[in-house]
Amino acid sequence: MDWEKTSVKITLQNKEKYGDKKIHVAFNDIGSNPEVTQINLFIAGITDLLEEGTTITNVEVLKIEKLAK
């Protein structure tokens, strides 16, 4: 099997902003060989989500593979 793409789901919690609720943010279709620019955009996206008081409570990584025919 070959690695096709990966999805990352990040769970965030911020009592002031979301109360007792948690939010889930998904980053989909992360390719198997990302370029430096793509990695920097991914990091910037995560950084933008982290405001004062926000905590990452869970990170789920889903690896999608190609099945051989």
C-alpha positions in Angstrom: 0.0 0.0 0.0 1.1 3.5 -0.8 0.4 6.5 1.3 -2.0 8.7 -0.6 -2.9 11.5 1.9 -3.4 12.3 5.5 -6.1 14.2 7.4 -5.5 15.8 10.8 -8.4 16.7 13.2 -7.5 19.0 16.1 -9.8 19.5 19.1 -9.6 22.9 20.8 -11.1 24.1 24.1 -11.4 27.7 25.4 -13.7 28.3 28.3 -14.0 32.0 27.7 -14.7 31.7 24.0 -16.6 28.3 23.7 -17.9 27.7 27.2 -17.9 23.9 27.9 -18.0 23.1 24.2 -15.0 21.9 22.2 -14.4 22.8 18.6 -12.9 20.5 16.0 -10.9 21.8 13.1 -9.9 19.5 10.2 -7.0 19.8 7.9 -7.7 17.5 4.9 -5.8 16.2 1.9 -2.3 16.6 3.3 -0.2 15.0 0.6 2.6 12.5 1.1 5.4 14.9 0.2 4.5 18.4 1.3 6.7 21.3 0.2 8.2 23.8 2.7 5.5 26.4 1.7 2.7 23.9 2.5 4.2 23.0 5.9 4.5 26.7 6.8 0.9 27.3 5.8 -0.2 24.3 8.0 1.8 25.7 10.9 0.3 29.2 10.4 -3.2 27.7 10.3 -2.7 26.0 13.7 -1.0 29.1 15.2 -4.0 31.3 14.1 -6.3 28.9 16.1 -4.3 29.3 19.3 -5.6 32.4 21.0 -4.9 33.2 24.6 -6.7 30.6 26.8 -7.1 28.1 24.0 -5.8 24.5 24.6 -5.3 21.7 22.1 -7.0 18.8 23.8 -6.7 16.1 21.1 -5.1 15.5 17.7 -6.3 12.7 15.5 -4.3 11.7 12.4 -6.0 9.6 9.7 -3.6 8.1 7.1 -5.3 7.2 3.8 -3.6 4.5 1.8 -4.0 3.4 -1.8 -5.0 -0.3 -2.1 -3.2 -2.3 -4.7 -5.4 -3.6 -7.5 
